[in-house]
Amino acid sequence: MDLSQFDPKGLIRESYQIDGIALPECRSIFLDWALSLPQDSDTQAAIDALLAHYGAEFPDHPMSEVLRDGQVQMTAPRRRGGWRSRPRD
């Protein structure tokens, strides 16, 4: 399976190859990965594909845990702040 469309920089792939990587590092890599995706990409589909590929082989890896959390907790980004959030006189 070609995962380059879901992991264009190879960040997730590389995280699975780092010996002794811990959950905080995986979260940081996941954030970098999510921010590097094109804005119109389907993040949920990417997470599902990556987890299907890597999660079966590495179910106890911290990145698999982060990806599973992303399946449940990932929502579309919302803009906060700006002029609408400021109190009116």
C-alpha distances in whole Angstrom, upper triangle without the diagonal:
4,6,9,10,11,12,14,16,14,16,15,13,16,18,16,18,21,24,26,24,26,26,28,26,22,24,25,22,20,23,23,19,20,23,21,19,20,23,22,18,18,18,17,14,13,14,13,9,10,12,11,8,11,14,14,14,16,18,21,20,22,19,18,21,21,18,20,23,21,20,24,26,24,26,26,28,32,34,37,41,42,46,45,45,48,51,54,57
4,6,7,9,9,10,13,11,14,13,12,15,17,16,17,21,23,26,24,26,26,27,25,22,23,24,20,19,22,20,17,18,21,18,16,17,20,20,16,16,16,17,14,12,14,14,10,10,13,12,10,12,16,16,16,18,20,23,21,22,19,18,22,21,18,20,23,21,20,24,25,23,25,25,27,30,33,36,39,40,43,43,43,46,49,52,55
4,5,5,6,8,10,9,11,10,9,12,14,14,15,18,21,23,21,23,22,24,21,18,20,20,17,15,18,17,13,15,17,15,13,15,18,17,14,14,13,14,11,9,11,11,8,7,11,11,9,10,14,15,15,16,18,21,18,19,16,15,19,18,15,17,20,17,17,21,22,20,22,22,23,27,29,32,35,37,40,40,40,43,46,48,52
4,5,5,5,8,7,10,10,10,12,15,15,16,19,22,24,22,24,23,24,21,19,20,20,16,15,17,16,12,14,16,13,11,13,16,16,13,14,14,15,13,10,13,14,11,10,14,14,12,13,17,18,18,19,21,23,21,21,17,18,21,19,17,20,22,19,19,23,23,21,22,22,23,26,28,31,34,35,39,39,39,42,45,47,51
4,6,6,9,10,12,12,12,15,17,18,19,22,25,27,24,25,24,25,23,20,20,20,17,16,17,16,12,13,15,12,9,10,13,13,9,11,11,13,11,8,11,13,10,10,14,15,13,15,18,20,20,21,22,25,22,22,18,19,21,19,16,19,21,18,18,21,22,19,20,19,21,24,26,29,32,33,36,36,36,39,43,45,49
4,6,9,9,10,9,10,13,14,15,17,19,23,24,21,22,21,22,20,17,17,17,14,12,14,13,9,10,12,11,8,10,13,12,9,9,8,10,8,5,8,10,8,7,11,12,11,12,15,17,18,18,19,21,19,19,15,15,18,16,13,16,17,14,14,18,18,15,17,17,18,22,24,27,30,32,35,34,34,38,41,43,47
4,6,5,7,7,8,10,11,13,14,16,20,21,19,20,19,19,17,14,15,15,12,10,12,11,7,9,11,9,8,11,14,14,11,12,11,13,11,8,9,12,10,8,12,13,12,12,15,17,17,17,19,20,18,17,13,14,17,15,13,16,17,15,16,19,19,17,19,18,19,23,25,27,30,32,35,35,35,38,41,44,47
4,6,8,9,10,12,14,15,16,18,22,24,21,22,22,22,19,17,18,17,13,13,14,12,9,11,12,8,8,10,13,14,12,13,13,15,14,11,13,15,13,12,15,17,15,15,18,21,21,20,22,24,21,20,17,18,21,18,16,20,21,18,19,23,22,19,21,20,20,24,25,28,31,32,35,35,35,38,42,44,47
4,5,8,9,9,11,14,14,16,19,21,18,20,20,20,17,15,16,15,11,12,13,10,8,11,11,8,9,12,15,17,14,16,15,17,17,13,14,17,15,13,16,18,16,16,19,22,21,20,22,23,20,19,16,18,20,18,17,20,21,18,20,23,23,20,22,21,21,25,26,28,31,32,35,36,36,38,42,44,47
4,6,5,6,9,10,11,13,16,18,16,18,18,18,15,13,15,14,10,11,13,11,9,12,13,11,11,14,18,19,16,17,15,17,16,13,13,16,14,11,14,16,13,13,16,18,17,17,19,20,17,17,13,15,18,16,15,18,20,18,19,23,22,20,22,22,23,26,28,30,33,34,38,38,37,40,44,46,50
4,5,5,6,9,10,11,15,16,13,15,15,15,12,10,11,10,7,8,10,8,6,10,11,10,11,15,17,19,16,17,15,17,17,13,13,16,14,11,13,16,14,13,15,18,17,16,18,18,15,14,11,13,15,13,13,16,17,15,18,21,20,18,21,21,21,24,26,28,30,32,36,36,35,38,41,44,47
4,5,5,7,9,10,14,15,12,14,13,14,11,9,11,11,7,7,10,10,7,10,13,12,12,16,18,19,16,16,13,15,14,11,10,13,12,8,10,13,11,9,11,14,14,12,14,15,12,11,8,10,12,11,10,13,14,13,15,18,18,16,19,20,21,24,26,28,31,33,37,37,36,38,42,45,48
4,5,6,7,9,13,15,13,15,15,17,14,11,14,14,10,11,14,13,11,14,16,14,15,18,21,22,18,18,16,17,16,13,12,14,12,9,11,13,10,8,11,14,12,12,14,15,12,13,10,11,14,13,12,16,17,16,18,21,21,20,23,24,24,28,30,32,35,37,40,40,39,42,45,48,52
4,5,5,7,10,13,11,13,14,15,12,10,13,13,9,11,14,13,11,15,17,15,16,20,22,24,21,21,19,20,20,16,15,17,16,12,14,16,14,11,14,16,15,13,16,16,13,13,10,13,16,14,14,18,19,18,20,23,23,22,25,25,25,29,31,32,35,37,41,41,40,42,46,49,52
4,5,5,9,10,7,10,11,12,9,7,10,10,7,9,12,12,11,14,16,15,17,20,23,24,21,21,18,19,19,16,14,17,16,12,13,16,14,11,12,15,14,11,14,13,10,9,7,10,12,11,12,15,16,16,18,21,20,19,23,24,24,28,29,31,34,36,39,39,38,41,44,47,50
4,6,8,10,8,11,12,14,11,9,13,14,11,12,15,15,14,16,19,18,19,22,25,26,23,22,19,19,19,16,14,16,15,11,11,14,11,8,10,12,10,8,11,11,7,9,7,9,12,12,12,15,16,16,18,21,21,21,24,26,26,30,32,34,36,39,42,42,41,44,47,50,53
4,6,9,9,12,14,16,13,12,15,16,13,14,18,17,16,19,21,20,21,24,27,28,25,25,22,23,22,19,18,19,18,14,15,17,14,11,13,15,12,11,14,14,10,12,11,13,15,15,16,18,20,20,22,25,25,24,28,29,29,33,35,36,39,41,45,45,43,46,49,52,55
4,6,6,9,12,13,10,10,14,14,12,14,17,16,16,19,21,20,22,25,28,30,27,26,23,24,24,21,19,21,20,17,17,19,17,14,15,18,15,13,15,14,11,11,11,13,15,15,16,19,20,20,23,25,25,24,28,29,29,33,34,35,38,40,44,44,42,45,48,51,54
4,6,9,12,14,12,12,16,16,15,17,20,19,19,22,24,24,25,29,31,33,30,30,26,27,27,24,22,24,23,19,19,21,19,15,16,18,15,13,15,13,10,11,12,14,16,17,18,20,21,22,24,26,27,27,30,32,32,35,37,38,40,43,46,47,45,47,50,53,56
4,6,10,12,10,11,14,15,14,16,19,19,20,22,24,24,26,30,32,34,31,30,27,27,28,25,22,24,24,20,19,22,20,17,17,19,17,13,15,12,10,10,12,14,15,15,18,19,20,21,24,25,25,26,29,31,31,34,36,37,39,42,45,45,43,45,48,52,55
4,7,8,7,7,11,11,11,13,15,16,16,19,21,21,23,26,28,30,27,27,23,24,25,22,19,21,21,18,17,20,19,15,16,18,16,13,14,12,9,7,9,12,12,12,15,17,17,18,21,22,22,22,26,28,27,31,32,33,35,38,42,42,40,42,45,48,51
4,6,6,6,9,10,11,12,15,16,16,18,20,21,23,27,28,30,27,27,23,23,25,22,19,21,22,18,17,21,20,16,16,19,17,14,14,11,9,6,8,11,11,11,14,15,15,17,19,20,20,20,24,26,26,29,31,31,33,36,40,40,37,40,42,46,49
4,5,5,6,9,10,10,12,14,15,16,18,20,21,25,26,28,25,24,20,20,22,20,17,19,20,17,16,19,19,16,15,18,18,14,14,11,9,5,7,10,8,8,11,12,12,13,16,17,16,17,21,23,23,26,27,28,30,33,37,36,34,37,39,43,46
4,5,5,6,9,10,11,13,14,15,17,19,20,24,25,27,25,24,21,21,23,21,18,21,22,19,18,22,22,19,18,21,21,17,17,15,12,9,10,13,11,9,13,15,13,14,18,18,17,17,20,22,21,24,26,26,28,31,34,34,32,34,37,40,43
4,5,5,6,9,10,11,12,14,15,17,19,22,24,26,24,24,20,21,23,20,17,20,21,17,17,21,20,17,17,21,20,16,17,15,12,9,9,13,12,10,13,16,15,15,18,20,18,18,21,23,22,25,26,27,29,32,35,35,33,35,38,42,45
4,5,5,6,9,10,10,12,14,15,17,20,22,24,21,21,17,18,19,16,14,17,17,14,14,17,17,14,14,17,17,14,14,13,9,7,5,9,9,7,9,12,12,12,15,17,16,15,19,21,20,23,25,26,29,31,35,35,33,35,38,42,45
4,5,5,6,9,10,10,12,14,16,19,20,22,20,19,16,16,18,16,13,17,18,15,15,18,18,16,16,19,19,16,16,15,12,9,8,11,10,6,9,12,10,10,14,15,13,13,16,18,17,20,22,23,25,28,31,31,29,32,35,38,41
4,5,5,6,9,10,11,12,15,18,19,22,20,20,16,18,20,17,15,19,20,17,17,21,20,18,18,22,22,19,19,18,15,12,10,14,13,10,12,15,14,13,16,18,16,15,17,19,17,20,21,22,24,27,30,31,29,31,34,37,40
4,5,5,6,9,10,11,13,16,18,20,18,18,15,17,18,15,13,17,17,14,15,18,17,15,16,20,19,17,18,17,14,11,9,12,13,10,11,14,14,13,16,18,16,15,18,19,18,21,23,24,26,29,32,32,31,33,37,40,43
4,5,5,6,9,10,11,15,16,18,15,15,12,13,15,12,10,14,14,12,12,16,16,14,15,18,19,16,17,16,13,11,8,11,11,7,8,11,11,9,12,14,13,11,14,15,15,18,20,22,25,27,31,30,29,32,35,38,41
4,5,5,6,9,10,14,14,17,15,15,12,14,16,14,12,16,17,15,16,19,19,18,18,22,22,20,20,20,17,14,12,14,14,10,11,14,12,10,14,15,13,11,13,14,13,16,17,19,21,23,27,27,26,28,32,35,38
4,6,5,6,9,12,14,17,15,16,13,16,17,14,14,17,18,15,17,20,20,18,19,23,23,21,22,21,18,16,13,16,16,13,13,17,16,13,17,19,17,14,16,16,15,18,19,20,23,25,28,29,28,30,33,36,39
4,6,5,7,10,12,14,12,13,10,13,14,11,10,14,14,12,14,17,16,15,17,20,20,19,20,20,17,15,12,14,15,12,11,15,15,12,14,17,16,13,15,15,15,18,20,22,24,26,30,30,29,32,35,38,41
4,5,6,9,10,12,10,11,8,10,12,10,10,13,14,12,14,17,18,17,18,21,22,21,21,21,19,17,13,15,15,12,11,14,13,10,13,15,13,10,12,11,11,14,16,18,21,23,27,27,26,29,32,35,38
4,6,8,9,12,11,13,10,14,15,13,13,17,17,16,18,21,21,20,21,25,26,24,24,25,22,19,16,18,19,15,15,18,17,13,16,18,16,13,13,12,11,14,15,17,19,21,25,25,24,27,30,33,36
4,6,9,11,10,13,11,14,15,12,14,17,17,15,18,21,20,20,21,25,25,24,25,25,22,20,17,19,20,17,16,19,19,15,18,20,18,15,16,15,14,17,18,20,23,24,27,28,27,30,34,36,39
4,6,8,7,9,8,12,12,10,11,15,14,13,16,19,18,19,20,23,24,23,24,25,22,21,17,19,20,17,15,18,18,14,16,19,17,14,14,13,13,16,17,20,23,24,28,28,28,31,34,36,40
4,6,5,9,9,13,13,11,14,17,16,16,19,21,21,22,23,26,27,27,27,29,26,25,21,22,23,20,18,21,21,17,18,21,20,16,16,13,13,16,17,20,23,23,27,27,27,30,34,36,39
4,6,9,9,13,14,13,15,17,18,18,21,22,23,24,25,28,29,28,29,30,28,26,22,23,24,21,19,21,21,17,18,20,18,15,13,10,10,13,14,17,20,20,23,23,24,27,30,32,36
4,7,9,12,12,12,15,17,17,18,20,22,22,24,25,27,29,29,29,31,29,27,24,24,25,22,20,22,21,18,18,20,19,15,14,11,12,14,16,19,22,23,25,25,26,29,32,34,37
4,6,9,9,8,11,13,13,14,17,18,19,20,21,24,25,25,25,27,25,24,21,21,22,19,16,19,19,15,15,18,17,14,13,11,12,15,17,21,24,25,28,27,28,31,34,36,40
4,6,5,6,9,10,11,12,14,16,17,18,19,22,24,23,23,25,24,23,19,19,20,17,14,16,16,13,12,15,15,11,11,10,12,15,18,21,25,26,29,28,28,32,35,37,40
4,5,5,6,9,10,11,12,14,15,16,17,20,21,21,20,22,21,19,16,16,16,14,11,13,13,9,9,12,12,8,9,9,11,14,17,20,24,25,28,27,27,31,34,36,40
4,5,5,6,9,10,10,12,14,15,15,18,20,20,19,21,20,19,15,14,15,13,10,11,11,8,7,9,10,8,9,10,12,16,19,22,25,27,30,29,29,32,35,37,41
4,5,5,6,9,10,10,12,14,14,17,19,19,19,21,20,20,17,15,17,15,11,12,14,11,9,12,14,11,12,13,16,19,22,25,29,30,33,32,32,36,38,41,44
4,5,5,6,8,10,11,12,13,16,17,17,17,20,18,18,14,13,15,13,10,12,14,10,10,13,14,12,13,14,16,19,22,25,28,30,33,32,32,36,39,41,45
4,5,5,6,8,10,10,11,13,15,15,14,16,15,14,11,10,11,10,6,8,10,7,7,10,11,9,12,13,15,19,22,25,28,30,33,32,32,35,38,41,44
4,6,5,6,9,10,10,12,14,15,14,16,16,16,13,11,12,12,8,9,11,9,7,11,13,12,14,15,18,22,25,27,31,33,36,35,34,38,41,43,47
4,5,5,6,9,10,11,13,14,14,17,16,17,14,12,14,14,10,11,14,12,11,14,16,15,17,18,20,24,27,30,33,35,38,37,37,40,43,46,49
4,5,5,6,8,10,11,11,12,15,13,14,10,9,12,11,8,10,13,11,11,14,16,14,17,18,20,24,27,29,33,35,38,37,37,40,43,46,49
4,5,5,5,8,10,9,9,12,11,12,9,6,9,10,6,7,11,10,9,13,15,14,17,19,21,25,28,30,33,36,39,38,37,40,43,46,50
4,6,6,6,9,10,10,13,13,15,12,10,12,13,10,10,14,13,11,15,17,17,20,21,24,27,30,33,36,39,42,41,40,43,46,49,52
4,6,6,8,9,10,14,13,15,12,10,14,14,11,13,16,15,14,18,20,19,22,23,25,29,32,34,38,40,43,42,42,45,48,51,54
4,6,6,6,8,10,9,11,9,7,11,12,10,11,15,14,14,17,19,19,22,24,25,29,32,34,37,39,43,42,41,44,47,50,54
4,5,5,5,8,8,10,9,5,9,11,9,9,12,13,12,15,17,17,21,23,25,29,32,33,37,39,43,42,41,44,46,49,53
4,6,6,9,10,13,12,9,12,14,12,12,16,16,15,18,20,21,24,26,28,32,35,37,40,43,46,45,44,47,50,53,56
4,6,9,9,13,12,10,13,15,14,14,18,18,18,21,23,23,26,28,30,34,37,39,42,44,48,47,46,49,52,55,58
4,6,5,9,9,7,10,12,12,12,15,16,17,19,21,21,25,27,29,32,35,36,40,42,46,45,44,47,49,52,56
4,6,9,9,6,8,11,11,10,13,15,15,17,19,20,23,26,28,31,34,35,39,42,45,44,42,45,48,51,54
4,6,8,7,7,11,12,11,13,16,16,17,19,20,24,27,28,32,34,35,38,41,45,44,42,45,47,51,54
4,5,5,7,9,10,11,13,14,16,18,19,19,23,26,27,30,32,34,36,39,43,42,40,43,46,49,52
4,5,5,6,9,10,11,12,14,16,16,17,21,23,24,27,29,30,33,36,40,39,37,40,42,46,49
4,5,5,6,8,10,10,12,14,15,15,19,21,21,25,27,28,31,34,38,37,35,38,41,44,48
4,5,5,6,9,10,11,13,14,15,18,21,22,25,28,30,33,36,39,38,37,40,42,45,49
4,5,5,6,9,10,11,12,13,17,20,21,24,27,28,31,34,38,37,35,38,40,43,47
4,5,5,6,9,10,10,11,14,17,18,21,24,25,28,31,34,33,32,35,37,40,44
4,5,5,6,9,10,10,13,16,17,21,23,25,28,31,34,33,32,35,38,41,44
4,5,5,7,9,10,13,16,18,21,25,26,29,32,36,34,33,36,38,41,45
4,5,5,6,8,11,15,16,19,22,23,26,29,33,31,29,33,35,38,42
4,5,5,5,9,12,13,16,19,21,24,27,30,29,28,31,34,37,40
4,6,6,9,12,14,18,21,23,26,29,32,30,29,33,35,38,42
4,6,9,12,14,17,20,22,25,28,31,29,28,31,34,36,40
4,6,10,12,14,17,18,22,25,28,26,24,28,30,33,37
4,7,9,12,15,17,20,23,26,25,23,27,30,32,36
4,6,9,12,14,18,20,23,21,21,24,27,29,33
4,6,10,12,16,18,21,19,19,23,26,28,32
4,7,9,13,15,18,17,17,20,23,25,29
4,6,10,12,15,13,13,17,20,22,25
4,7,8,11,11,11,14,17,19,23
4,7,10,9,8,11,14,16,20
4,7,7,5,7,11,14,17
4,6,6,7,11,13,16
4,6,5,9,9,13
4,6,8,9,13
4,6,9,13
4,6,9
4,7
4
